[in-house]
Amino acid sequence: MTIVEISQAICKAASDKKARDIVIMDMQGISSTTDYFVICSANTATQVRAIADNIEEELGKAGVDFNHKEGYREGEWVLLDYGDVVAHVFMQEAREYYALEQLWGDARLTVYED
């Protein structure tokens, strides 16, 4: 899969579990560690984990495994690192607090729509 296909697959898997406000941030030329962020929100820690689980499961079916996962136990912000694409699944309050879209304000945003 290409990095664009991985980004889209993450968005779809998140959407399937009712993630809200799904965006893809183009980090190329801005970050030396990754090319894309996929960011989404959930209402509860349980939903954050369900979204992360579904991303992991759906990408695994496509033969794409993550390099690193963190934040799963707490469920406030789960990060799934797929190398060139990093998925961030936030509880809404944590997303507003960390404000990655503003922190990386130079990145081009694409809103995901089913």
Steps between C-alpha positions, in 0.01 A plus 500: 500500500613854432509754782191670356317164497611435859370843603166432332476153657560650844227757437254233386575274797454793738177606329366145526515540880329842490811717543426870457685786330740278306777695328817415312791737554766508229824519699734464200767769516387598851594196708804280452337209683182435300316602183141498626304531822147364515311658789155415631287540810290272719257556785637254756817307581319181402424645157862621462620144558234353267609737221867418558421127504310526173781696332750238614275213388408642158854600410626165627263326257665704224844387616593833660625481858572793730849570632391635836184557705461715809228638722271199461461419870397855592278537194521878489735519200611191310784537253558232234828551316503348151827671407403740223148533645416558867143460626389707798172398666396755761226550752354837400636685806853370443484595132402854591774519765785375279368679188724323249326674211611835642841380616576383145309788341712494182373152411235467230181352647261272316168421667402133457150431378351155444 
